[in-house]
Amino acid sequence: MRLVLLGPPGSGKGTQAARLKEKLQVPHISTGDLLRAEVAAGSPLGLQAKEVMARGDLVSDEILLGMLESRLGREDCAKGFILDGYPRNLAQADALDGLLAKIGQPLDAVVQLDVPTDLLVERLAGRAKAEGRADDNPESVRKRLQVYDDSTAPVIGFYEKRGVLAHVDGVGSLDEVLARILAALGH
Ligand code: ADP
């Protein structure tokens, strides 16, 4: 199963991807996690990404594509993957198409987690307290939601036109949302 999970910050993509990974037996690839690992390691790429991420902007498409290409080339992706946090704009959606065509691994499904904005803000505020992520301060949260509306939301239409997109209601318990995603995937 080659799956893309779409949804705004705080929609629960990461949480659900971690659970789906067990069910589907494929790796969970979170571009946010990959970038945070680079930042933590203090690599040149991490040093470049750190400030951009902290203020809630998008890291460059070029960096993301290189990172993703090397991750998807690893052996554990041969049987599929769950992509979380990518694509985040139309250029990335195009780039992903090209990359997957090149490696002969077209997408099977794209799931959009729908959650109303007031609930997103509430969840992100809760996560700020619990996890202390550098980009969960109110200013960065506002910026990330804005970037989502401006750059990422158009990606929904990109996959809708292709007939591969399923909308899933992301409001409910973790188990309820997981069951809805699995149902949308025909599991
Ligand atoms: P969330 O979606 O909850 O805001 P993520 O962990 O997915 O958090 O991403 C955190 C940050 O990492 C983003 O705000 C952005 O700066 C960077 N990032 C992650 N994925 C991408 C991407 N595909 N393109 C550009 N930047 C990205």
py3Dmol code that shows the C-alpha trace and the ligand (Angstrom):
import py3Dmol

protein = """\
ATOM      1  CA  MET A   1       0.000   0.000   0.000  1.00  0.00           C
ATOM      2  CA  ARG A   2       1.389   3.373  -1.076  1.00  0.00           C
ATOM      3  CA  LEU A   3      -0.546   6.026   0.761  1.00  0.00           C
ATOM      4  CA  VAL A   4      -0.395   9.789   1.210  1.00  0.00           C
ATOM      5  CA  LEU A   5      -2.052  11.262   4.315  1.00  0.00           C
ATOM      6  CA  LEU A   6      -3.095  14.886   3.880  1.00  0.00           C
ATOM      7  CA  GLY A   7      -4.486  17.266   6.447  1.00  0.00           C
ATOM      8  CA  PRO A   8      -3.779  20.518   8.257  1.00  0.00           C
ATOM      9  CA  PRO A   9      -1.334  20.796  11.175  1.00  0.00           C
ATOM     10  CA  GLY A  10      -3.002  19.219  14.197  1.00  0.00           C
ATOM     11  CA  SER A  11      -5.341  17.035  12.124  1.00  0.00           C
ATOM     12  CA  GLY A  12      -3.767  13.884  13.557  1.00  0.00           C
ATOM     13  CA  LYS A  13      -1.865  12.675  10.475  1.00  0.00           C
ATOM     14  CA  GLY A  14       1.216  11.694  12.459  1.00  0.00           C
ATOM     15  CA  THR A  15      -0.759   9.911  15.174  1.00  0.00           C
ATOM     16  CA  GLN A  16      -2.872   7.985  12.699  1.00  0.00           C
ATOM     17  CA  ALA A  17       0.081   7.174  10.442  1.00  0.00           C
ATOM     18  CA  ALA A  18       1.883   5.588  13.407  1.00  0.00           C
ATOM     19  CA  ARG A  19      -1.136   3.322  13.981  1.00  0.00           C
ATOM     20  CA  LEU A  20      -1.744   2.611  10.294  1.00  0.00           C
ATOM     21  CA  LYS A  21       1.845   1.498   9.940  1.00  0.00           C
ATOM     22  CA  GLU A  22       1.119  -1.466  12.249  1.00  0.00           C
ATOM     23  CA  LYS A  23      -2.059  -2.378  10.376  1.00  0.00           C
ATOM     24  CA  LEU A  24      -0.624  -2.026   6.888  1.00  0.00           C
ATOM     25  CA  GLN A  25       2.910  -3.231   7.684  1.00  0.00           C
ATOM     26  CA  VAL A  26       4.613  -0.455   5.755  1.00  0.00           C
ATOM     27  CA  PRO A  27       6.926   2.305   7.027  1.00  0.00           C
ATOM     28  CA  HIS A  28       5.623   5.679   8.169  1.00  0.00           C
ATOM     29  CA  ILE A  29       7.569   8.473   6.518  1.00  0.00           C
ATOM     30  CA  SER A  30       7.020  11.849   8.169  1.00  0.00           C
ATOM     31  CA  THR A  31       8.919  14.678   6.489  1.00  0.00           C
ATOM     32  CA  GLY A  32       8.525  16.714   9.701  1.00  0.00           C
ATOM     33  CA  ASP A  33      10.201  13.902  11.689  1.00  0.00           C
ATOM     34  CA  LEU A  34      12.964  13.550   9.089  1.00  0.00           C
ATOM     35  CA  LEU A  35      13.634  17.292   9.280  1.00  0.00           C
ATOM     36  CA  ARG A  36      13.532  17.343  13.101  1.00  0.00           C
ATOM     37  CA  ALA A  37      16.101  14.500  13.112  1.00  0.00           C
ATOM     38  CA  GLU A  38      18.389  16.606  10.880  1.00  0.00           C
ATOM     39  CA  VAL A  39      17.947  19.593  13.200  1.00  0.00           C
ATOM     40  CA  ALA A  40      18.716  17.450  16.265  1.00  0.00           C
ATOM     41  CA  ALA A  41      21.803  16.005  14.568  1.00  0.00           C
ATOM     42  CA  GLY A  42      23.012  19.513  13.706  1.00  0.00           C
ATOM     43  CA  SER A  43      23.655  18.494  10.080  1.00  0.00           C
ATOM     44  CA  PRO A  44      24.148  21.217   7.413  1.00  0.00           C
ATOM     45  CA  LEU A  45      20.624  20.516   6.193  1.00  0.00           C
ATOM     46  CA  GLY A  46      19.306  20.726   9.754  1.00  0.00           C
ATOM     47  CA  LEU A  47      21.031  24.045  10.311  1.00  0.00           C
ATOM     48  CA  GLN A  48      19.381  25.393   7.170  1.00  0.00           C
ATOM     49  CA  ALA A  49      15.936  24.071   8.120  1.00  0.00           C
ATOM     50  CA  LYS A  50      15.880  25.022  11.803  1.00  0.00           C
ATOM     51  CA  GLU A  51      14.846  28.692  11.605  1.00  0.00           C
ATOM     52  CA  VAL A  52      12.425  28.116   8.750  1.00  0.00           C
ATOM     53  CA  MET A  53      10.625  25.396  10.699  1.00  0.00           C
ATOM     54  CA  ALA A  54      10.583  27.360  13.953  1.00  0.00           C
ATOM     55  CA  ARG A  55       8.714  30.220  12.311  1.00  0.00           C
ATOM     56  CA  GLY A  56       6.263  27.843  10.601  1.00  0.00           C
ATOM     57  CA  ASP A  57       7.363  28.305   6.994  1.00  0.00           C
ATOM     58  CA  LEU A  58       8.053  25.586   4.440  1.00  0.00           C
ATOM     59  CA  VAL A  59      11.572  24.270   3.989  1.00  0.00           C
ATOM     60  CA  SER A  60      12.711  24.429   0.348  1.00  0.00           C
ATOM     61  CA  ASP A  61      11.200  21.998  -2.151  1.00  0.00           C
ATOM     62  CA  GLU A  62      14.691  21.009  -3.265  1.00  0.00           C
ATOM     63  CA  ILE A  63      15.779  19.908   0.220  1.00  0.00           C
ATOM     64  CA  LEU A  64      12.567  17.973   0.718  1.00  0.00           C
ATOM     65  CA  LEU A  65      12.786  16.154  -2.595  1.00  0.00           C
ATOM     66  CA  GLY A  66      16.363  15.049  -1.987  1.00  0.00           C
ATOM     67  CA  MET A  67      15.498  13.850   1.508  1.00  0.00           C
ATOM     68  CA  LEU A  68      12.442  11.986   0.292  1.00  0.00           C
ATOM     69  CA  GLU A  69      14.190  10.380  -2.642  1.00  0.00           C
ATOM     70  CA  SER A  70      16.852   8.911  -0.406  1.00  0.00           C
ATOM     71  CA  ARG A  71      14.256   7.702   2.134  1.00  0.00           C
ATOM     72  CA  LEU A  72      11.982   6.095  -0.485  1.00  0.00           C
ATOM     73  CA  GLY A  73      15.012   4.376  -1.980  1.00  0.00           C
ATOM     74  CA  ARG A  74      15.550   2.379   1.200  1.00  0.00           C
ATOM     75  CA  GLU A  75      14.658  -1.265   1.127  1.00  0.00           C
ATOM     76  CA  ASP A  76      11.804  -1.100   3.639  1.00  0.00           C
ATOM     77  CA  CYS A  77       9.773   0.998   1.157  1.00  0.00           C
ATOM     78  CA  ALA A  78       9.709  -1.766  -1.452  1.00  0.00           C
ATOM     79  CA  LYS A  79       6.355  -2.984  -0.103  1.00  0.00           C
ATOM     80  CA  GLY A  80       4.888   0.475   0.252  1.00  0.00           C
ATOM     81  CA  PHE A  81       4.810   3.469   2.596  1.00  0.00           C
ATOM     82  CA  ILE A  82       2.648   5.994   4.388  1.00  0.00           C
ATOM     83  CA  LEU A  83       3.685   9.519   3.535  1.00  0.00           C
ATOM     84  CA  ASP A  84       2.861  12.152   6.164  1.00  0.00           C
ATOM     85  CA  GLY A  85       3.673  15.836   5.611  1.00  0.00           C
ATOM     86  CA  TYR A  86       4.401  15.587   1.903  1.00  0.00           C
ATOM     87  CA  PRO A  87       3.348  16.927  -0.579  1.00  0.00           C
ATOM     88  CA  ARG A  88       2.730  20.351   0.985  1.00  0.00           C
ATOM     89  CA  ASN A  89       2.331  22.402  -2.190  1.00  0.00           C
ATOM     90  CA  LEU A  90       1.557  21.798  -5.874  1.00  0.00           C
ATOM     91  CA  ALA A  91       5.225  21.783  -6.890  1.00  0.00           C
ATOM     92  CA  GLN A  92       5.856  18.994  -4.375  1.00  0.00           C
ATOM     93  CA  ALA A  93       2.837  17.066  -5.660  1.00  0.00           C
ATOM     94  CA  ASP A  94       4.303  17.231  -9.169  1.00  0.00           C
ATOM     95  CA  ALA A  95       7.745  16.281  -7.916  1.00  0.00           C
ATOM     96  CA  LEU A  96       6.301  13.305  -6.036  1.00  0.00           C
ATOM     97  CA  ASP A  97       4.564  12.131  -9.200  1.00  0.00           C
ATOM     98  CA  GLY A  98       7.840  12.260 -11.076  1.00  0.00           C
ATOM     99  CA  LEU A  99       9.756  10.494  -8.323  1.00  0.00           C
ATOM    100  CA  LEU A 100       7.199   7.699  -7.935  1.00  0.00           C
ATOM    101  CA  ALA A 101       7.026   7.193 -11.715  1.00  0.00           C
ATOM    102  CA  LYS A 102      10.808   6.960 -11.793  1.00  0.00           C
ATOM    103  CA  ILE A 103      10.887   4.240  -9.134  1.00  0.00           C
ATOM    104  CA  GLY A 104       7.792   2.494 -10.522  1.00  0.00           C
ATOM    105  CA  GLN A 105       5.741   2.966  -7.337  1.00  0.00           C
ATOM    106  CA  PRO A 106       2.552   4.931  -8.155  1.00  0.00           C
ATOM    107  CA  LEU A 107       0.220   5.946  -5.316  1.00  0.00           C
ATOM    108  CA  ASP A 108      -2.669   3.688  -4.359  1.00  0.00           C
ATOM    109  CA  ALA A 109      -4.595   6.178  -2.264  1.00  0.00           C
ATOM    110  CA  VAL A 110      -4.650   9.659  -0.767  1.00  0.00           C
ATOM    111  CA  VAL A 111      -6.591  10.335   2.431  1.00  0.00           C
ATOM    112  CA  GLN A 112      -7.498  13.851   3.546  1.00  0.00           C
ATOM    113  CA  LEU A 113      -8.215  14.224   7.281  1.00  0.00           C
ATOM    114  CA  ASP A 114     -10.833  16.942   7.699  1.00  0.00           C
ATOM    115  CA  VAL A 115     -10.821  18.860  11.006  1.00  0.00           C
ATOM    116  CA  PRO A 116     -12.345  22.319  11.623  1.00  0.00           C
ATOM    117  CA  THR A 117      -9.881  25.126  12.317  1.00  0.00           C
ATOM    118  CA  ASP A 118     -11.022  25.944  15.871  1.00  0.00           C
ATOM    119  CA  LEU A 119     -10.356  22.348  16.899  1.00  0.00           C
ATOM    120  CA  LEU A 120      -6.912  22.421  15.223  1.00  0.00           C
ATOM    121  CA  VAL A 121      -5.957  25.507  17.214  1.00  0.00           C
ATOM    122  CA  GLU A 122      -7.115  23.829  20.421  1.00  0.00           C
ATOM    123  CA  ARG A 123      -5.202  20.606  19.699  1.00  0.00           C
ATOM    124  CA  LEU A 124      -1.994  22.440  18.761  1.00  0.00           C
ATOM    125  CA  ALA A 125      -2.170  24.492  21.946  1.00  0.00           C
ATOM    126  CA  GLY A 126      -2.499  21.246  23.917  1.00  0.00           C
ATOM    127  CA  ARG A 127       0.467  19.725  22.092  1.00  0.00           C
ATOM    128  CA  ALA A 128       2.547  22.839  22.803  1.00  0.00           C
ATOM    129  CA  LYS A 129       2.101  22.191  26.518  1.00  0.00           C
ATOM    130  CA  ALA A 130       2.709  18.449  26.288  1.00  0.00           C
ATOM    131  CA  GLU A 131       5.629  18.287  23.841  1.00  0.00           C
ATOM    132  CA  GLY A 132       7.158  21.757  23.748  1.00  0.00           C
ATOM    133  CA  ARG A 133       7.835  21.670  20.005  1.00  0.00           C
ATOM    134  CA  ALA A 134       9.656  24.797  18.808  1.00  0.00           C
ATOM    135  CA  ASP A 135       6.939  25.525  16.221  1.00  0.00           C
ATOM    136  CA  ASP A 136       3.919  25.092  18.498  1.00  0.00           C
ATOM    137  CA  ASN A 137       4.032  28.667  19.863  1.00  0.00           C
ATOM    138  CA  PRO A 138       0.950  30.744  18.941  1.00  0.00           C
ATOM    139  CA  GLU A 139       2.711  32.785  16.251  1.00  0.00           C
ATOM    140  CA  SER A 140       4.125  29.743  14.408  1.00  0.00           C
ATOM    141  CA  VAL A 141       0.822  27.885  14.726  1.00  0.00           C
ATOM    142  CA  ARG A 142      -0.947  30.812  13.039  1.00  0.00           C
ATOM    143  CA  LYS A 143       1.693  30.846  10.329  1.00  0.00           C
ATOM    144  CA  ARG A 144       1.471  27.066   9.739  1.00  0.00           C
ATOM    145  CA  LEU A 145      -2.308  27.228   9.394  1.00  0.00           C
ATOM    146  CA  GLN A 146      -1.917  30.124   6.946  1.00  0.00           C
ATOM    147  CA  VAL A 147       0.706  28.222   4.918  1.00  0.00           C
ATOM    148  CA  TYR A 148      -1.642  25.239   4.895  1.00  0.00           C
ATOM    149  CA  ASP A 149      -4.517  27.312   3.476  1.00  0.00           C
ATOM    150  CA  ASP A 150      -2.341  29.064   0.896  1.00  0.00           C
ATOM    151  CA  SER A 151      -0.045  26.268  -0.272  1.00  0.00           C
ATOM    152  CA  THR A 152      -1.224  22.863   0.906  1.00  0.00           C
ATOM    153  CA  ALA A 153      -5.006  23.027   0.499  1.00  0.00           C
ATOM    154  CA  PRO A 154      -4.679  23.234  -3.332  1.00  0.00           C
ATOM    155  CA  VAL A 155      -3.067  19.775  -3.241  1.00  0.00           C
ATOM    156  CA  ILE A 156      -6.490  18.371  -2.273  1.00  0.00           C
ATOM    157  CA  GLY A 157      -7.898  19.428  -5.655  1.00  0.00           C
ATOM    158  CA  PHE A 158      -4.870  17.983  -7.429  1.00  0.00           C
ATOM    159  CA  TYR A 159      -5.677  14.476  -6.118  1.00  0.00           C
ATOM    160  CA  GLU A 160      -9.460  14.940  -6.278  1.00  0.00           C
ATOM    161  CA  LYS A 161      -9.221  15.502 -10.026  1.00  0.00           C
ATOM    162  CA  ARG A 162      -7.369  12.249 -10.289  1.00  0.00           C
ATOM    163  CA  GLY A 163     -10.069  10.360  -8.429  1.00  0.00           C
ATOM    164  CA  VAL A 164      -7.691   8.943  -5.799  1.00  0.00           C
ATOM    165  CA  LEU A 165      -8.722  11.152  -2.876  1.00  0.00           C
ATOM    166  CA  ALA A 166     -10.879  10.030   0.052  1.00  0.00           C
ATOM    167  CA  HIS A 167     -12.104  12.582   2.623  1.00  0.00           C
ATOM    168  CA  VAL A 168     -12.168  11.245   6.182  1.00  0.00           C
ATOM    169  CA  ASP A 169     -13.738  13.027   9.155  1.00  0.00           C
ATOM    170  CA  GLY A 170     -10.871  13.573  11.604  1.00  0.00           C
ATOM    171  CA  VAL A 171     -13.111  14.517  14.539  1.00  0.00           C
ATOM    172  CA  GLY A 172     -13.624  11.675  17.008  1.00  0.00           C
ATOM    173  CA  SER A 173     -11.607   9.261  19.115  1.00  0.00           C
ATOM    174  CA  LEU A 174      -8.297   7.895  17.777  1.00  0.00           C
ATOM    175  CA  ASP A 175      -9.958   4.507  17.242  1.00  0.00           C
ATOM    176  CA  GLU A 176     -12.922   5.992  15.410  1.00  0.00           C
ATOM    177  CA  VAL A 177     -10.737   7.972  13.037  1.00  0.00           C
ATOM    178  CA  LEU A 178      -8.467   4.967  12.415  1.00  0.00           C
ATOM    179  CA  ALA A 179     -11.499   2.810  11.584  1.00  0.00           C
ATOM    180  CA  ARG A 180     -12.753   5.458   9.137  1.00  0.00           C
ATOM    181  CA  ILE A 181      -9.383   5.611   7.387  1.00  0.00           C
ATOM    182  CA  LEU A 182      -9.197   1.827   7.095  1.00  0.00           C
ATOM    183  CA  ALA A 183     -12.757   1.738   5.737  1.00  0.00           C
ATOM    184  CA  ALA A 184     -11.853   4.384   3.144  1.00  0.00           C
ATOM    185  CA  LEU A 185      -8.916   2.201   2.102  1.00  0.00           C
ATOM    186  CA  GLY A 186     -11.204  -0.828   1.809  1.00  0.00           C
ATOM    187  CA  HIS A 187      -9.720  -2.626   4.851  1.00  0.00           C
TER     188      HIS A 187
END
"""
ligand_1 = """\
27
ADP
P 2.584 19.865 11.308
O 1.966 19.389 10.051
O 1.919 19.306 12.541
O 2.707 21.358 11.368
P 5.119 18.522 10.584
O 5.878 17.745 11.581
O 4.500 17.775 9.468
O 4.071 19.378 11.420
O 6.089 19.644 9.939
C 6.774 20.581 10.742
C 7.528 21.582 9.863
O 8.496 20.898 9.040
C 6.676 22.370 8.854
O 6.034 23.472 9.440
C 7.739 22.759 7.820
O 8.539 23.822 8.259
C 8.618 21.521 7.760
N 8.149 20.566 6.719
C 7.639 19.323 6.920
N 7.300 18.759 5.742
C 7.580 19.673 4.783
C 7.442 19.719 3.380
N 6.897 18.694 2.699
N 7.856 20.822 2.716
C 8.387 21.852 3.362
N 8.543 21.901 4.685
C 8.143 20.826 5.402
"""
view = py3Dmol.view(width=600, height=400)
view.addModel(protein, "pdb")
view.setStyle({"model": 0}, {"cartoon": {"style": "trace"}})
view.addModel(ligand_1, "xyz")
view.setStyle({"model": 1}, {"stick": {}})
view.zoomTo()
view.show()
